[in-house]
Amino acid sequence: MNPKLPPLHPNVSLHVDYVGDEKNPVILIDNFLAEAEFLVSLAESQSQFGTPTYFYPGMQAAVPRAYEAALAVYLKKIICDVFNLKPEKITHSKSFFAMVLTPPQDLHFTQSRPHVDSDSQLQLAGIHYLCPPDKGGTSLYRHKATGFESVNLARRAEYDQYLAEEEKDTEWMGKYVNGSNKYYERIASYDAVFNRMVIYRGNCLHSGNIGADFNFDPNPRTGRLTLTSFINSSE
Protein backbone atom coordinates (compact mmCIF):
# COMPACT_ATOMS: atom_id res chain seq x y z
CA MET A 1 0.00 0.00 0.00
CA ASN A 2 1.31 3.42 -0.94
CA PRO A 3 1.70 5.85 1.98
CA LYS A 4 -0.69 8.78 2.20
CA LEU A 5 1.18 11.86 1.02
CA PRO A 6 1.27 14.99 3.15
CA PRO A 7 -0.40 17.74 1.09
CA LEU A 8 1.38 20.73 -0.34
CA HIS A 9 0.78 24.07 1.37
CA PRO A 10 -1.82 26.15 -0.52
CA ASN A 11 0.65 29.06 -0.63
CA VAL A 12 3.68 27.09 -1.76
CA SER A 13 6.14 29.16 -3.80
CA LEU A 14 9.32 28.29 -5.68
CA HIS A 15 12.40 30.22 -6.78
CA VAL A 16 15.68 29.14 -8.41
CA ASP A 17 19.03 30.85 -7.82
CA TYR A 18 22.23 30.26 -9.78
CA VAL A 19 25.03 30.75 -7.29
CA GLY A 20 28.62 31.86 -7.61
CA ASP A 21 31.00 31.69 -10.56
CA GLU A 22 29.99 28.09 -11.26
CA LYS A 23 26.30 29.05 -11.39
CA ASN A 24 25.27 26.02 -9.37
CA PRO A 25 21.46 25.94 -9.06
CA VAL A 26 19.68 26.22 -5.73
CA ILE A 27 15.93 25.60 -5.46
CA LEU A 28 14.19 27.61 -2.75
CA ILE A 29 10.68 26.42 -1.78
CA ASP A 30 8.69 28.40 0.78
CA ASN A 31 5.53 27.09 2.47
CA PHE A 32 6.39 23.59 1.32
CA LEU A 33 3.94 21.29 3.13
CA ALA A 34 0.56 22.01 4.69
CA GLU A 35 1.28 19.70 7.64
CA ALA A 36 4.70 20.97 8.65
CA GLU A 37 3.58 21.48 12.26
CA PHE A 38 2.61 17.81 12.39
CA LEU A 39 6.17 16.88 11.45
CA VAL A 40 7.45 18.85 14.43
CA SER A 41 5.00 17.05 16.71
CA LEU A 42 6.11 13.73 15.25
CA ALA A 43 9.77 14.50 15.88
CA GLU A 44 8.91 15.59 19.42
CA SER A 45 6.76 12.63 20.43
CA GLN A 46 7.71 9.61 18.34
CA SER A 47 11.16 9.90 16.80
CA GLN A 48 14.15 8.15 18.32
CA PHE A 49 17.21 10.33 17.83
CA GLY A 50 20.53 8.51 17.65
CA THR A 51 23.94 9.61 18.87
CA PRO A 52 26.06 12.13 16.94
CA THR A 53 28.04 10.79 13.98
CA TYR A 54 31.51 11.64 12.70
CA PHE A 55 30.11 13.68 9.82
CA TYR A 56 26.94 15.27 11.19
CA PRO A 57 27.43 17.39 14.35
CA GLY A 58 24.25 16.31 16.09
CA MET A 59 21.53 13.69 16.26
CA GLN A 60 19.38 12.15 13.54
CA ALA A 61 16.14 10.18 13.44
CA ALA A 62 14.06 8.34 10.85
CA VAL A 63 11.10 10.03 9.15
CA PRO A 64 7.82 8.52 7.85
CA ARG A 65 8.05 6.85 4.45
CA ALA A 66 5.25 9.16 3.31
CA TYR A 67 7.62 12.14 3.54
CA GLU A 68 10.14 10.55 1.19
CA ALA A 69 7.31 9.59 -1.14
CA ALA A 70 6.08 13.19 -1.14
CA LEU A 71 9.49 14.41 -2.28
CA ALA A 72 9.39 11.99 -5.19
CA VAL A 73 5.90 13.08 -6.25
CA TYR A 74 6.11 16.83 -5.69
CA LEU A 75 9.74 17.56 -6.57
CA LYS A 76 10.76 15.16 -9.33
CA LYS A 77 9.83 17.41 -12.24
CA ILE A 78 11.39 20.57 -10.87
CA ILE A 79 14.64 18.91 -9.82
CA CYS A 80 14.93 17.18 -13.18
CA ASP A 81 14.37 20.47 -15.00
CA VAL A 82 16.72 22.52 -12.82
CA PHE A 83 19.52 19.97 -12.35
CA ASN A 84 19.24 18.41 -15.82
CA LEU A 85 18.40 14.93 -14.54
CA LYS A 86 16.30 12.22 -16.16
CA PRO A 87 13.23 11.15 -14.14
CA GLU A 88 13.81 7.46 -14.81
CA LYS A 89 17.38 7.75 -13.50
CA ILE A 90 16.41 8.97 -10.02
CA THR A 91 17.03 5.93 -7.86
CA HIS A 92 15.84 6.86 -4.38
CA SER A 93 15.66 9.52 -1.69
CA LYS A 94 16.60 9.18 1.95
CA SER A 95 15.40 11.64 4.60
CA PHE A 96 15.89 12.03 8.32
CA PHE A 97 15.18 14.47 11.12
CA ALA A 98 18.34 16.27 12.22
CA MET A 99 19.33 18.52 15.13
CA VAL A 100 22.70 20.26 15.54
CA LEU A 101 23.84 19.49 19.09
CA THR A 102 27.63 19.07 19.09
CA PRO A 103 29.30 21.89 21.07
CA PRO A 104 32.08 23.73 19.21
CA GLN A 105 34.88 22.34 21.38
CA ASP A 106 33.93 18.78 20.38
CA LEU A 107 33.91 19.32 16.61
CA HIS A 108 36.07 17.33 14.22
CA PHE A 109 37.98 19.28 11.57
CA THR A 110 35.55 18.04 8.91
CA GLN A 111 32.66 19.56 10.89
CA SER A 112 34.37 22.93 11.33
CA ARG A 113 34.63 23.84 7.67
CA PRO A 114 32.36 23.85 4.61
CA HIS A 115 31.95 20.34 3.27
CA VAL A 116 30.40 18.33 0.45
CA ASP A 117 28.06 15.38 0.86
CA SER A 118 29.28 13.63 -2.29
CA ASP A 119 31.80 14.04 -5.10
CA SER A 120 28.99 13.52 -7.61
CA GLN A 121 26.72 16.23 -8.96
CA LEU A 122 24.09 13.51 -9.44
CA GLN A 123 23.34 13.51 -5.70
CA LEU A 124 21.14 16.34 -4.45
CA ALA A 125 20.78 17.55 -0.88
CA GLY A 126 17.68 19.15 0.58
CA ILE A 127 17.19 20.93 3.90
CA HIS A 128 13.61 21.39 5.10
CA TYR A 129 13.59 23.82 8.02
CA LEU A 130 11.20 23.09 10.87
CA CYS A 131 12.56 25.87 13.04
CA PRO A 132 12.59 29.70 13.02
CA PRO A 133 15.32 31.90 11.43
CA ASP A 134 17.22 32.46 14.68
CA LYS A 135 18.33 28.80 14.61
CA GLY A 136 20.55 29.45 11.57
CA GLY A 137 20.12 28.60 7.90
CA THR A 138 22.61 27.25 5.36
CA SER A 139 25.37 28.86 3.29
CA LEU A 140 27.30 27.92 0.16
CA TYR A 141 31.02 28.65 -0.11
CA ARG A 142 33.98 29.06 -2.45
CA HIS A 143 37.38 27.67 -1.46
CA LYS A 144 39.70 30.62 -1.93
CA ALA A 145 42.94 28.81 -2.78
CA THR A 146 41.43 26.70 -5.55
CA GLY A 147 38.38 28.74 -6.50
CA PHE A 148 36.30 25.58 -6.18
CA GLU A 149 32.63 26.03 -5.32
CA SER A 150 31.98 22.32 -5.80
CA VAL A 151 34.18 19.24 -5.57
CA ASN A 152 34.07 16.32 -8.01
CA LEU A 153 36.36 13.35 -8.56
CA ALA A 154 38.59 15.35 -10.89
CA ARG A 155 39.10 18.02 -8.22
CA ARG A 156 39.28 15.77 -5.16
CA ALA A 157 43.04 15.13 -5.04
CA GLU A 158 43.95 18.82 -5.41
CA TYR A 159 41.36 19.90 -2.87
CA ASP A 160 42.50 17.29 -0.34
CA GLN A 161 46.08 18.54 -0.59
CA TYR A 162 44.96 22.00 0.51
CA LEU A 163 42.80 20.58 3.30
CA ALA A 164 45.73 18.63 4.70
CA GLU A 165 47.67 21.87 5.11
CA GLU A 166 44.73 23.96 6.30
CA GLU A 167 43.86 21.41 8.98
CA LYS A 168 47.09 22.34 10.77
CA ASP A 169 45.79 25.87 11.36
CA THR A 170 44.24 26.60 14.76
CA GLU A 171 41.66 28.71 12.85
CA TRP A 172 39.40 25.65 12.91
CA MET A 173 39.62 24.81 16.59
CA GLY A 174 36.51 25.10 18.74
CA LYS A 175 34.07 26.81 16.39
CA TYR A 176 31.68 26.32 13.51
CA VAL A 177 32.33 28.13 10.25
CA ASN A 178 29.70 30.86 9.87
CA GLY A 179 30.60 33.20 7.04
CA SER A 180 33.76 34.03 5.13
CA ASN A 181 37.20 33.41 6.64
CA LYS A 182 40.74 33.31 5.28
CA TYR A 183 40.13 29.98 3.52
CA TYR A 184 36.53 30.23 2.32
CA GLU A 185 34.24 32.91 0.89
CA ARG A 186 30.52 32.68 1.54
CA ILE A 187 28.77 33.07 -1.83
CA ALA A 188 25.12 32.53 -0.80
CA SER A 189 23.11 32.20 2.39
CA TYR A 190 19.54 31.03 3.06
CA ASP A 191 17.72 31.69 6.33
CA ALA A 192 15.99 28.92 8.24
CA VAL A 193 12.44 30.12 7.59
CA PHE A 194 9.91 27.65 8.99
CA ASN A 195 8.62 25.24 6.30
CA ARG A 196 11.24 26.37 3.77
CA MET A 197 13.15 23.80 1.74
CA VAL A 198 16.49 24.47 0.05
CA ILE A 199 17.82 22.00 -2.54
CA TYR A 200 21.32 22.04 -4.06
CA ARG A 201 23.87 19.63 -5.48
CA GLY A 202 25.52 17.58 -2.77
CA ASN A 203 28.98 18.32 -4.13
CA CYS A 204 28.60 22.07 -3.52
CA LEU A 205 30.65 23.35 -0.59
CA HIS A 206 28.17 24.25 2.16
CA SER A 207 27.67 24.50 5.90
CA GLY A 208 24.98 25.32 8.41
CA ASN A 209 24.97 28.85 9.84
CA ILE A 210 25.79 28.05 13.46
CA GLY A 211 26.71 31.27 15.27
CA ALA A 212 28.86 31.78 18.33
CA ASP A 213 25.74 32.32 20.46
CA PHE A 214 23.90 29.24 19.14
CA ASN A 215 21.78 27.43 21.72
CA PHE A 216 22.33 23.67 21.41
CA ASP A 217 18.77 22.84 22.37
CA PRO A 218 17.84 19.12 22.09
CA ASN A 219 14.08 19.78 22.13
CA PRO A 220 12.62 19.36 18.60
CA ARG A 221 9.94 21.91 19.45
CA THR A 222 12.40 24.68 20.33
CA GLY A 223 15.76 23.61 18.81
CA ARG A 224 17.20 23.58 15.30
CA LEU A 225 15.02 20.87 13.81
CA THR A 226 15.44 20.15 10.11
CA LEU A 227 14.55 17.40 7.69
CA THR A 228 17.61 16.51 5.63
CA SER A 229 17.16 14.60 2.38
CA PHE A 230 19.52 13.06 -0.16
CA ILE A 231 18.15 12.40 -3.64
CA ASN A 232 20.27 10.15 -5.84
CA SER A 233 20.38 9.76 -9.59
CA SER A 234 22.33 7.32 -11.74
CA GLU A 235 24.09 8.21 -14.97
Legacy VTK file of the C-alpha trace (Angstrom):
# vtk DataFile Version 3.0
C-alpha trace
ASCII
DATASET POLYDATA
POINTS 235 float
0.000 0.000 0.000
1.313 3.424 -0.938
1.698 5.846 1.977
-0.693 8.781 2.196
1.184 11.855 1.017
1.268 14.987 3.151
-0.397 17.737 1.086
1.376 20.732 -0.342
0.777 24.066 1.368
-1.822 26.151 -0.518
0.650 29.060 -0.634
3.683 27.089 -1.764
6.143 29.162 -3.796
9.317 28.285 -5.678
12.395 30.216 -6.782
15.676 29.139 -8.408
19.033 30.848 -7.821
22.231 30.261 -9.777
25.026 30.749 -7.286
28.619 31.864 -7.612
31.004 31.689 -10.557
29.991 28.092 -11.264
26.296 29.053 -11.391
25.266 26.022 -9.369
21.456 25.940 -9.064
19.676 26.224 -5.735
15.928 25.605 -5.457
14.187 27.607 -2.746
10.683 26.422 -1.778
8.695 28.401 0.783
5.533 27.093 2.473
6.386 23.587 1.320
3.938 21.291 3.135
0.561 22.012 4.686
1.279 19.701 7.635
4.705 20.969 8.651
3.583 21.480 12.260
2.611 17.811 12.388
6.173 16.885 11.452
7.454 18.852 14.432
5.003 17.046 16.708
6.114 13.733 15.246
9.768 14.499 15.885
8.914 15.589 19.415
6.764 12.628 20.428
7.714 9.611 18.342
11.161 9.899 16.800
14.151 8.154 18.323
17.208 10.327 17.831
20.533 8.510 17.646
23.935 9.607 18.870
26.065 12.134 16.938
28.041 10.788 13.980
31.506 11.640 12.705
30.105 13.677 9.818
26.938 15.265 11.193
27.427 17.390 14.348
24.255 16.306 16.089
21.534 13.690 16.257
19.385 12.150 13.539
16.144 10.175 13.435
14.065 8.344 10.851
11.096 10.028 9.153
7.822 8.522 7.853
8.048 6.845 4.452
5.254 9.158 3.312
7.623 12.137 3.538
10.141 10.550 1.192
7.308 9.587 -1.142
6.080 13.193 -1.142
9.493 14.412 -2.280
9.393 11.989 -5.194
5.901 13.079 -6.254
6.110 16.832 -5.687
9.735 17.556 -6.569
10.762 15.157 -9.332
9.831 17.412 -12.244
11.389 20.569 -10.871
14.642 18.912 -9.820
14.926 17.181 -13.182
14.371 20.467 -15.003
16.719 22.516 -12.825
19.520 19.974 -12.346
19.243 18.412 -15.821
18.400 14.932 -14.543
16.296 12.225 -16.164
13.231 11.149 -14.136
13.814 7.464 -14.808
17.383 7.748 -13.495
16.408 8.972 -10.023
17.032 5.926 -7.865
15.842 6.855 -4.382
15.663 9.524 -1.694
16.604 9.184 1.952
15.402 11.635 4.597
15.891 12.025 8.321
15.184 14.469 11.119
18.341 16.268 12.223
19.333 18.519 15.130
22.704 20.257 15.542
23.844 19.490 19.089
27.629 19.066 19.091
29.299 21.892 21.072
32.084 23.728 19.210
34.882 22.340 21.378
33.932 18.783 20.376
33.911 19.320 16.605
36.072 17.329 14.219
37.984 19.277 11.569
35.551 18.045 8.913
32.661 19.564 10.892
34.368 22.929 11.335
34.631 23.837 7.675
32.361 23.848 4.609
31.946 20.337 3.266
30.403 18.333 0.448
28.059 15.375 0.864
29.276 13.634 -2.286
31.796 14.037 -5.096
28.986 13.516 -7.614
26.718 16.232 -8.964
24.091 13.514 -9.438
23.337 13.513 -5.698
21.142 16.342 -4.450
20.783 17.548 -0.884
17.680 19.149 0.577
17.190 20.927 3.898
13.607 21.395 5.099
13.588 23.822 8.017
11.196 23.087 10.870
12.563 25.873 13.037
12.588 29.703 13.025
15.317 31.897 11.432
17.218 32.458 14.681
18.327 28.799 14.605
20.545 29.452 11.574
20.120 28.599 7.902
22.606 27.248 5.361
25.371 28.864 3.288
27.303 27.917 0.162
31.021 28.648 -0.113
33.983 29.062 -2.452
37.383 27.672 -1.456
39.705 30.622 -1.928
42.942 28.811 -2.776
41.426 26.696 -5.555
38.377 28.741 -6.503
36.301 25.577 -6.181
32.626 26.026 -5.321
31.979 22.325 -5.802
34.178 19.236 -5.570
34.067 16.317 -8.009
36.360 13.346 -8.559
38.588 15.355 -10.894
39.098 18.020 -8.220
39.282 15.770 -5.159
43.044 15.131 -5.044
43.955 18.820 -5.413
41.358 19.900 -2.873
42.498 17.291 -0.335
46.076 18.545 -0.595
44.963 21.999 0.511
42.798 20.581 3.297
45.734 18.630 4.701
47.666 21.871 5.108
44.725 23.960 6.302
43.855 21.408 8.978
47.089 22.335 10.769
45.791 25.869 11.365
44.236 26.602 14.760
41.665 28.715 12.845
39.397 25.652 12.913
39.622 24.809 16.592
36.512 25.102 18.736
34.068 26.810 16.388
31.680 26.317 13.512
32.330 28.127 10.247
29.702 30.857 9.869
30.604 33.196 7.044
33.760 34.029 5.134
37.198 33.411 6.644
40.740 33.308 5.280
40.129 29.984 3.522
36.525 30.232 2.319
34.241 32.907 0.893
30.524 32.684 1.540
28.773 33.072 -1.828
25.121 32.531 -0.799
23.114 32.200 2.390
19.540 31.028 3.063
17.716 31.690 6.325
15.987 28.920 8.241
12.438 30.118 7.589
9.907 27.650 8.988
8.618 25.237 6.297
11.235 26.370 3.772
13.150 23.799 1.739
16.485 24.467 0.049
17.817 22.000 -2.542
21.322 22.037 -4.056
23.867 19.630 -5.480
25.516 17.585 -2.769
28.981 18.320 -4.135
28.603 22.066 -3.516
30.653 23.352 -0.585
28.170 24.245 2.164
27.672 24.504 5.900
24.977 25.317 8.413
24.967 28.847 9.840
25.794 28.048 13.458
26.707 31.274 15.268
28.859 31.778 18.326
25.737 32.323 20.461
23.902 29.239 19.137
21.776 27.431 21.715
22.327 23.670 21.414
18.765 22.845 22.370
17.837 19.118 22.091
14.077 19.785 22.128
12.618 19.357 18.601
9.943 21.914 19.450
12.400 24.684 20.332
15.756 23.615 18.811
17.200 23.575 15.302
15.019 20.870 13.812
15.443 20.151 10.106
14.549 17.400 7.692
17.610 16.509 5.629
17.161 14.598 2.379
19.517 13.056 -0.158
18.146 12.403 -3.636
20.269 10.150 -5.842
20.383 9.765 -9.586
22.327 7.317 -11.737
24.088 8.211 -14.967
LINES 1 236
235 0 1 2 3 4 5 6 7 8 9 10 11 12 13 14 15 16 17 18 19 20 21 22 23 24 25 26 27 28 29 30 31 32 33 34 35 36 37 38 39 40 41 42 43 44 45 46 47 48 49 50 51 52 53 54 55 56 57 58 59 60 61 62 63 64 65 66 67 68 69 70 71 72 73 74 75 76 77 78 79 80 81 82 83 84 85 86 87 88 89 90 91 92 93 94 95 96 97 98 99 100 101 102 103 104 105 106 107 108 109 110 111 112 113 114 115 116 117 118 119 120 121 122 123 124 125 126 127 128 129 130 131 132 133 134 135 136 137 138 139 140 141 142 143 144 145 146 147 148 149 150 151 152 153 154 155 156 157 158 159 160 161 162 163 164 165 166 167 168 169 170 171 172 173 174 175 176 177 178 179 180 181 182 183 184 185 186 187 188 189 190 191 192 193 194 195 196 197 198 199 200 201 202 203 204 205 206 207 208 209 210 211 212 213 214 215 216 217 218 219 220 221 222 223 224 225 226 227 228 229 230 231 232 233 234
